[in-house]
Amino acid sequence: MNQSQNNLIAILTLSFSISGPSYGQQGSTLPPTVINSPNGIFLQSNTVYTGLRIANPQGPCLQTRNNSNNIVLKDSIIGPCKNEGIRIFGSSDIRIENSVFHDVASGIMALGTTGNIVVSRNQITNVHQIKQTPSATKSGHHIQFANVSGGGNRIEFNVGENFVGLSDPAEGINIFKSNGTASSPIEVVGNSIRGGGYLPNSPSSGGENSGGILAGDGGGSNINVKENTVVRAGLHGVSISGGTNNKILNNTMYSPQTPFSNAGLQVKLWQNPNAAQGALQAGCSGHEVQGNKVDWTSRWGNQATEMIAKGCGDVIGWANNDSNVKLSEGILPAQLIEPVLKAYYTLDNNTEDSSGYAINANATSTSYISAGNGSAALLTGAGSAINTPSSAFLDFSPFSVTAWVNPDSLPGSMGIAQSQNGDGNATGWRIIASGSSLQARITTRNFTRRWDAQAPAVSTEVQCQGLTAGKWSFIAVTYNGEELQCSVNGTLGDAKPASGLVQYSSNSSGMKIGSLAGVGPYIGALDEFKVYRGALSAQQIKTAYDANASMIQQKSTPTGGNSLSKPTPPTLKLGAQ
């Protein structure tokens, strides 16, 4: 591959310095790092961190020490993490921006901070709560401010999404016992949140307390929640549950009837839910709520309770909210979270990983053939394979796999690829060629709280036609948490419903390309193999194919050493914008 095709990856790994009295002064970066520590990595004061790629199966990925200050984290991809993506403790002047947090307990938590905490333009997906006691949990938020005080605190233009069966969420954004100032309130502005709740007949999988945005949780003051969009986020859309002088202004919220939906817009002292309508109670007063658009259908199928004001005295502007507006899922784009490239093998005379994660593979009995401005791998049968080491970076759901394949022949079942930590049959995922059809299989298990009994594992298989011996074909397999689908040459094929986390085993085996147990080996050329965390859209798949559609027209025989036209797929956008 040409170096220009990796420009974005290079940008994400550069460090730099910025001037000014706050938000970092010296640049710092780290190589892709899997930590196995209950503490994760401690960020240092007066530092800008750029392009980090961190995972931690044992605890938070990143955190600050008490009294840290002047730190920036940006353009980074964090996850999976057992606990928070980043825990900001007792600090000030911290900025988290343009980063991706996935498969974490909470994306970003600020605890006991004292001012100027800015969380801007990040993507957070699939969070899960953690058990503290038999009856109490913590985390499960995209972003949480807890006991935050002072001015200059902002949560702005972030995107958060949870998938039922893949997550165990609380509120998307939670503001707990936090206080801004009259002149500089805590601002929660321009964020987009979608998804929450739990699976039908499985309330223990979360959702009882899930929702969009909650201000005044446990009290708090001078919090402004404005111009956010919330779709199908669980019980509620945007709410105030206590405190004084908080505002909900000009937000938009929509939910169809779900097994867990309740009220879209609420001002309600939840500590005393039996209070009489409008009765003033200590700890909840002086709120302003107006200009909001609410189309929220409760679990009972009515909209009579979509707006509730109870137990917090008179609410300024309450009559100026619109609960007659008709909204739909379309108020947010179909693809809210961009896929993240996690492994990328250009196969230009090597098996190095060009994704930035450095999950370099090893090739056995594999050669390379000329392919335009580069080369492609040539696999010749039994013992010819490309294998990666096992990596915590590759245990995730949902996912996409794409590649260009040029099989020498199509005799029967040939193994193209198999996930790490799985056999491709009862665990993990696999992709095979069976005659002219592409087949994909996954085994998933719906997410229940991790201390509860596990849900049953379910395998799903799809296939699509279009493979041709002696010709390049662009293949794609995607799993988005709701369905498994395959495609050949940009044409979508079979799709079947599927939900839950891909079930990876604990055998620490790497990803396999070209040689899978139980099926014949792949024989032919293979190029541009990519694995994404997240599901590529149909348009992204078609764009990647169309950019090189002439490939499919060129007859070539891989074993003959022909000069093959090298595909140059477009670089997909990584991270939040």
C-alpha positions in Angstrom: 0.0 0.0 0.0 1.2 3.6 -0.7 2.1 5.6 2.3 -0.5 8.2 1.5 -3.2 5.7 2.2 -2.1 5.6 5.9 -2.1 9.4 6.4 -4.9 9.3 8.9 -3.3 6.5 10.9 0.0 8.5 11.0 -1.8 11.6 12.2 -3.4 9.7 15.0 0.0 8.5 16.3 1.8 11.9 16.2 2.3 13.8 19.4 2.5 17.6 19.6 2.6 20.5 22.1 0.4 23.5 22.4 0.9 26.8 24.1 -1.2 28.4 26.8 -1.8 28.2 30.5 -4.1 25.2 30.4 -4.9 21.9 28.7 -1.5 20.5 28.3 1.9 21.8 27.3 4.2 18.9 26.2 3.3 16.1 23.8 3.3 12.4 24.7 2.3 9.2 23.0 2.6 5.5 23.8 2.7 2.4 21.6 -0.5 0.3 21.4 -0.7 -1.1 24.9 -2.7 -3.9 26.6 -2.5 -3.4 30.3 -3.3 -6.1 32.8 -3.5 -3.9 35.9 -6.3 -2.8 38.3 -5.1 0.8 38.0 -4.4 1.2 34.3 -2.1 4.0 33.1 -1.8 7.2 35.1 -1.7 10.4 32.9 0.8 13.1 33.9 0.1 16.8 34.5 1.1 19.3 31.8 0.9 16.8 29.0 -1.0 16.3 25.7 -1.6 12.7 24.9 -2.5 12.0 21.2 -3.2 8.8 19.3 -3.2 6.4 22.3 -4.6 2.9 21.8 -5.1 1.2 25.1 -7.0 -1.9 26.4 -7.2 -3.2 30.0 -9.0 -6.5 30.9 -8.4 -5.9 34.6 -9.4 -2.3 35.4 -9.7 1.3 34.0 -7.6 2.0 30.9 -6.5 5.5 32.0 -6.8 7.7 35.1 -5.4 10.8 36.7 -3.9 11.1 40.1 -5.5 13.4 42.7 -4.6 17.1 42.1 -3.5 16.5 38.5 -4.0 19.4 36.1 -3.4 20.6 32.6 -3.9 17.3 30.6 -5.3 16.7 27.1 -6.3 13.4 25.7 -7.3 13.5 22.0 -7.6 11.4 18.8 -7.3 8.2 20.8 -9.1 4.8 20.8 -9.6 3.4 24.2 -11.1 -0.1 24.9 -12.0 -2.7 25.7 -11.6 -1.8 29.4 -13.0 -3.7 32.4 -13.7 -0.4 34.2 -13.8 3.2 32.9 -12.1 4.3 29.7 -10.7 7.2 31.7 -11.2 8.1 35.3 -10.5 11.7 36.1 -10.0 12.0 39.9 -9.7 15.2 42.0 -8.2 17.1 39.1 -8.7 20.4 37.1 -8.1 21.7 33.6 -8.6 18.4 31.8 -9.7 18.1 28.2 -10.9 14.8 26.5 -11.7 15.3 22.8 -12.2 13.5 19.5 -11.6 10.1 20.9 -13.4 6.7 20.8 -14.3 4.7 23.9 -15.8 1.2 23.4 -16.7 -1.8 25.5 -16.0 0.0 28.8 -17.8 0.2 32.2 -18.1 3.9 31.6 -16.5 6.0 28.9 -15.4 9.0 30.8 -15.9 9.6 34.6 -14.9 12.8 36.4 -15.0 12.4 40.2 -14.4 15.2 42.7 -12.9 17.5 40.1 -12.6 21.3 40.7 -13.1 23.0 37.4 -12.5 23.2 33.6 -13.2 19.6 32.7 -14.2 19.6 29.0 -15.4 16.4 27.3 -15.9 17.2 23.6 -16.7 15.4 20.4 -16.0 11.8 21.6 -17.7 8.5 20.6 -18.7 6.1 23.3 -20.4 2.8 22.8 -21.6 -0.3 24.6 -21.1 0.4 28.3 -21.7 -2.0 31.2 -22.5 -1.6 34.9 -20.3 -3.1 37.6 -21.6 -4.8 40.7 -20.6 -3.1 44.0 -22.9 -5.0 46.4 -25.7 -7.4 45.9 -28.1 -4.5 45.5 -25.9 -1.7 44.1 -24.1 -1.0 40.9 -21.8 1.7 39.5 -20.8 3.0 36.1 -22.7 2.2 32.9 -22.6 5.8 31.6 -21.1 7.2 28.5 -20.1 10.2 30.5 -20.5 10.9 34.2 -19.7 14.0 36.3 -19.8 13.0 40.0 -19.1 15.6 42.8 -17.8 18.0 40.1 -17.6 21.6 41.1 -16.4 25.0 39.8 -16.7 26.7 36.5 -15.7 25.8 32.9 -17.1 22.3 33.0 -18.6 21.1 29.7 -19.9 17.9 28.0 -20.4 18.9 24.4 -21.1 17.3 21.0 -20.4 13.8 22.0 -22.0 10.7 20.5 -23.1 7.7 22.6 -24.8 4.5 21.6 -25.7 1.2 23.3 -27.1 -1.9 21.7 -29.5 -4.2 23.6 -27.8 -7.5 24.2 -24.3 -5.9 23.9 -24.5 -3.6 26.8 -25.8 -3.0 30.4 -26.3 0.8 30.5 -27.4 3.4 33.1 -27.9 6.9 31.8 -25.9 8.0 28.8 -24.9 11.2 30.6 -25.2 11.4 34.4 -24.6 14.5 36.5 -24.4 13.4 40.1 -24.1 15.8 43.1 -22.3 18.3 41.0 -22.5 22.1 41.1 -21.6 24.6 38.5 -21.6 28.3 39.3 -24.2 31.0 38.5 -21.8 32.6 36.0 -20.4 29.4 34.6 -22.9 26.5 34.9 -22.1 22.9 33.9 -23.0 22.8 30.2 -24.3 19.6 28.6 -24.9 20.7 25.1 -25.3 19.2 21.6 -24.8 15.5 22.5 -26.5 12.6 20.7 -27.5 9.5 22.6 -29.2 6.4 21.3 -30.0 3.0 22.7 -30.6 1.7 26.2 -32.7 -0.7 28.1 -32.7 -4.5 28.3 -33.8 -7.6 26.5 -37.4 -8.7 26.8 -37.9 -11.2 29.6 -34.5 -10.4 31.0 -34.7 -7.4 33.3 -31.6 -8.3 35.1 -29.6 -7.4 32.0 -29.9 -3.7 32.8 -32.2 -1.0 31.7 -34.2 -0.5 34.9 -32.4 2.7 35.5 -31.2 3.5 32.0 -32.0 6.7 30.2 -30.6 9.6 28.1 -29.4 12.5 30.3 -30.0 12.9 34.1 -29.1 16.1 35.9 -29.4 16.7 39.6 -28.9 13.1 40.5 -28.6 13.1 44.3 -28.7 16.9 44.1 -26.7 19.6 42.4 -27.1 23.0 41.0 -26.4 25.3 38.0 -26.5 22.6 35.3 -27.7 23.5 31.8 -28.8 20.6 29.5 -29.6 22.0 26.1 -29.9 21.2 22.4 -29.2 17.4 22.9 -30.9 14.6 20.9 -32.0 11.4 22.6 -33.5 8.3 20.9 -34.7 5.1 22.5 -32.4 5.5 25.5 -34.3 3.4 28.1 -36.7 4.7 30.7 -36.4 8.4 30.1 -35.1 10.9 27.7 -33.9 14.0 29.6 -34.6 14.4 33.3 -33.9 16.4 36.5 -34.1 14.4 39.7 -33.1 16.9 42.3 -31.0 20.0 43.2 -31.7 23.6 42.4 -31.5 26.0 39.5 -31.0 23.5 36.8 -32.2 23.9 33.2 -33.4 21.6 30.4 -33.7 23.7 27.2 -34.4 23.0 23.5 -33.7 19.2 23.6 -35.3 16.7 21.2 -36.2 13.2 22.4 -38.0 10.3 20.8 -38.8 6.7 21.7 -41.3 4.2 20.3 -43.0 1.8 22.8 -40.4 -0.5 24.3 -40.5 -3.0 27.2 -38.7 -0.4 29.4 -39.7 3.1 28.1 -41.4 5.4 30.6 -41.5 9.2 30.4 -39.5 11.3 27.9 -39.1 14.5 29.9 -39.2 14.5 33.7 -38.6 16.9 36.6 -39.1 14.7 39.5 -37.6 14.3 43.0 -36.9 10.6 42.6 -36.0 10.2 46.2 -39.6 10.8 47.1 -41.7 9.6 44.0 -45.0 9.7 45.9 -45.0 13.5 46.4 -48.1 15.4 45.3 -48.1 17.1 41.9 -46.3 20.4 42.2 -45.6 20.1 45.9 -42.3 21.9 46.9 -39.8 19.6 48.6 -36.4 20.3 50.0 -33.6 19.6 47.6 -35.5 20.1 44.3 -36.6 23.6 43.2 -36.0 26.5 40.9 -35.7 24.6 37.7 -36.4 25.9 34.1 -37.6 23.4 31.5 -38.8 24.8 28.1 -38.4 24.6 24.4 -38.1 20.8 24.4 -39.7 18.5 21.7 -40.9 15.2 23.2 -42.4 12.2 21.3 -42.0 9.4 23.8 -44.3 6.4 24.0 -44.3 4.5 27.3 -44.1 0.8 27.8 -47.9 0.8 28.3 -48.4 2.2 24.8 -49.6 5.7 25.7 -48.1 9.2 25.7 -50.0 10.5 28.6 -47.0 10.2 30.9 -44.4 11.3 28.4 -43.8 14.6 30.4 -43.9 14.5 34.2 -43.3 17.4 36.6 -43.7 16.2 40.2 -42.3 17.1 43.6 -40.0 20.0 42.6 -42.4 23.0 42.9 -43.2 25.2 40.0 -41.1 24.6 36.9 -40.3 27.7 34.9 -41.5 27.4 31.2 -43.1 23.9 31.7 -46.0 24.9 29.4 -43.6 25.8 26.6 -42.6 22.2 25.8 -44.1 20.4 22.8 -45.4 16.9 23.4 -47.6 16.9 20.3 -44.7 16.9 17.8 -44.3 13.7 15.7 -40.7 12.5 15.5 -38.9 9.3 14.4 -35.7 7.4 14.6 -34.5 9.6 11.7 -33.7 12.5 14.0 -30.3 10.8 14.3 -28.3 9.2 11.4 -28.6 5.5 10.9 -24.9 5.1 11.6 -24.1 7.0 14.7 -20.8 5.4 15.6 -18.0 5.2 13.1 -16.3 1.8 12.7 -12.7 1.7 14.1 -10.0 -0.1 12.1 -8.4 -2.7 14.5 -6.3 -4.8 12.2 -5.1 -4.2 8.7 -2.8 -6.4 6.6 -1.8 -4.9 3.3 0.2 -8.0 2.5 2.7 -6.0 0.6 5.5 -8.6 0.9 4.9 -8.7 4.7 2.3 -9.4 7.3 2.7 -6.3 9.4 -0.4 -4.6 10.8 -0.9 -1.2 9.3 -3.9 -0.3 11.6 -1.7 1.3 14.2 -2.3 -1.5 16.7 0.8 -3.4 15.8 -0.8 -6.8 15.8 1.7 -8.2 13.4 1.0 -11.6 11.9 3.2 -14.5 11.0 3.1 -16.3 7.6 3.9 -19.9 7.1 4.5 -21.5 3.6 3.2 -18.2 2.1 4.7 -16.3 -0.9 3.8 -13.0 -2.6 2.9 -12.2 -6.1 3.0 -8.9 -8.0 -0.1 -6.9 -7.7 0.1 -3.6 -9.4 1.9 -1.1 -7.2 2.3 -3.7 -4.4 1.8 -7.4 -3.8 -0.7 -9.9 -2.6 -0.2 -13.0 -0.4 -0.4 -16.4 -2.2 -1.6 -19.3 -0.1 -1.0 -22.7 -1.6 -2.8 -25.2 0.6 -2.1 -27.3 3.7 0.3 -25.5 6.0 0.0 -22.3 4.1 -1.5 -19.7 6.5 -1.3 -16.3 8.1 -1.7 -16.2 11.9 -1.9 -13.3 14.4 -1.0 -13.4 18.1 -4.0 -13.2 20.5 -4.7 -9.6 21.5 -7.2 -8.0 23.8 -7.7 -5.4 21.1 -9.5 -8.0 19.0 -12.1 -9.2 21.5 -15.1 -7.0 20.6 -18.6 -6.9 19.2 -19.9 -5.7 16.8 -17.4 -6.2 14.0 -16.7 -6.1 10.3 -14.2 -8.1 8.1 -13.3 -7.2 4.6 -10.7 -8.6 2.1 -10.0 -9.1 -1.6 -9.8 -12.8 -2.5 -8.8 -14.5 -5.8 -9.2 -18.3 -5.3 -7.3 -20.5 -7.7 -10.4 -22.8 -7.8 -13.6 -23.4 -5.9 -13.7 -27.1 -5.1 -15.6 -27.2 -1.8 -15.2 -25.6 1.6 -12.1 -23.5 2.0 -11.3 -21.5 5.1 -10.7 -17.8 4.6 -10.5 -16.5 8.1 -11.4 -17.3 11.7 -11.5 -15.1 14.8 -9.0 -15.3 17.6 -10.0 -17.1 20.8 -12.6 -19.2 19.0 -13.0 -22.3 16.8 -15.4 -20.5 14.4 -18.0 -23.1 15.1 -19.2 -23.0 18.7 -17.2 -19.9 19.6 -16.0 -16.7 17.8 -16.6 -16.2 14.1 -15.4 -17.6 10.8 -15.6 -17.0 7.1 -15.3 -19.7 4.5 -15.8 -20.2 0.7 -18.1 -23.0 -0.2 -18.1 -23.3 -4.0 -19.1 -19.9 -5.3 -20.8 -18.8 -2.1 -19.3 -16.9 0.8 -20.4 -18.2 4.2 -20.1 -16.5 7.6 -20.9 -17.8 11.0 -20.9 -16.3 14.5 -21.7 -17.5 18.0 -23.2 -14.9 20.3 -24.6 -14.7 23.8 -26.9 -11.9 24.9 -25.4 -9.6 27.6 -26.7 -10.1 31.1 -25.1 -8.4 34.0 -21.8 -10.1 34.4 -22.5 -11.6 37.8 -25.8 -13.1 36.6 -26.3 -16.5 35.0 -25.3 -16.5 31.4 -27.8 -16.4 28.6 -27.6 -19.4 26.1 -25.1 -19.2 23.3 -26.7 -19.0 19.8 -24.9 -19.6 16.4 -26.0 -17.7 13.3 -24.9 -18.4 9.7 -25.4 -16.5 6.4 -24.2 -17.0 2.9 -24.1 -15.0 -0.3 -23.1 -15.8 -3.9 -20.6 -14.3 -6.3 -17.2 -15.8 -5.8 -15.4 -16.7 -9.0 -12.2 -18.8 -9.5 -9.4 -16.8 -11.0 -10.9 -13.4 -10.4 -10.7 -10.9 -7.6 -13.7 -10.5 -5.4 -14.3 -8.0 -2.6 -15.8 -9.8 0.4 -17.4 -8.2 3.5 -19.0 -9.7 6.6 -20.7 -7.4 9.2 -22.3 -7.9 12.5 -24.0 -4.8 14.0 -25.6 -6.3 17.1 -28.9 -6.9 15.4 -28.1 -8.9 12.3 -25.3 -10.8 10.6 -24.8 -10.0 6.9 -22.3 -10.8 4.1 -21.6 -9.3 0.7 -19.6 -10.0 -2.4 -18.4 -7.2 -4.7 -20.6 -4.6 -3.0 -23.8 -6.5 -3.4 -25.5 -7.3 -0.1 -26.4 -10.9 0.4 -28.0 -13.0 3.1 -28.8 -11.3 6.4 -30.2 -13.0 9.5 -31.2 -11.6 13.0 -28.5 -12.0 15.6 -27.8 -10.3 18.9 -25.4 -10.4 21.8 -21.7 -10.4 22.4 -19.5 -12.6 20.2 -18.4 -15.5 22.4 -14.7 -15.6 22.4 -13.1 -18.4 24.3 -10.2 -18.1 26.7 -7.7 -20.3 24.8 -5.5 -17.3 23.8 -5.3 -18.4 20.2 -4.7 -15.9 17.5 -6.8 -15.0 14.4 -6.2 -17.4 11.5 -6.2 -16.5 7.8 -6.2 -19.2 5.1 -6.2 -22.3 7.3 -9.2 -23.2 9.5 -9.9 -26.4 11.5 -12.6 -28.6 10.0 -12.5 -27.2 6.4 -10.1 -27.3 3.5 -7.3 -24.7 3.2 -7.7 -21.6 1.1 -5.7 -21.8 -2.2 -5.2 -18.6 -4.1 -4.3 -14.9 -3.6 -5.6 -12.7 -0.8 -5.1 -9.0 -0.2 -6.0 -6.0 1.9 -7.4 -8.0 4.9 -9.1 -5.7 7.5 -10.9 -6.1 10.8 -13.1 -3.3 12.2 -14.6 -2.8 15.6 -18.2 -1.8 14.5 -20.3 -2.6 11.5 -19.6 -1.0 8.1 -22.7 0.5 6.5 -23.9 -0.8 3.1 -22.7 2.4 1.6 -19.2 2.1 3.0 -18.9 -1.4 1.7 -20.2 -0.4 -1.8 -17.8 2.6 -1.8 -14.8 0.4 -1.0 -15.8 -1.9 -3.8 -16.7 0.7 -6.4 -13.3 2.4 -6.0 -11.8 -0.7 -7.5 -14.6 -2.3 -9.5 -12.3 -2.9 -12.4 -10.6 -5.6 -10.4 -13.5 -7.9 -10.9 -13.3 -7.6 -14.7 -9.7 -8.7 -14.9 -9.1 -12.4 -15.5 -6.0 -13.6 -13.7 -4.5 -16.9 -12.6 -2.8 -16.3 -9.2 -0.4 -19.3 -9.5 0.8 -18.2 -12.9 2.4 -15.1 -11.5 0.3 -12.6 -13.5 0.5 -8.9 -12.7 -2.7 -8.3 -10.8 -4.3 -4.9 -10.4 -3.8 -4.0 -6.8 -6.9 -2.8 -5.0 -6.7 0.6 -3.3 -9.7 0.8 -1.0 -10.5 4.3 0.3 -9.5 5.1 3.9 -12.5 5.1 6.1 -12.9 7.8 8.7 -11.6 6.8 12.1 -12.7 8.2 15.4 -15.0 11.0 16.3 -15.1 14.1 14.1 
